[in-house]
Amino acid sequence: MIAESTITCPSCGHSKTETMPTDACQWFYECEQCHTRLKPKDGDCCVFCSYGDVPCPPIQAEKRC
């Protein structure tokens, strides 16, 4: 299981690698550069699934968040 994902802000393009929670989904994330508050896209369970290069651990394990 991959524990880190690089989130890319759709507003400014800033990217940062973050450690994902292993037992929960992360619903919000604030870009440290432009301070846009990211929320999951429709149909995604968390910000890592929407904006990260690696989906969250529950999805990697083929479980629902």
Secondary structure, 3 states (H helix, E strand, C coil): CCCEEEEECCCCCCEEEEECCCCCCCCCEECCCCCCEECCCCCCCCHHHHHECCCCHHHHCCCCC
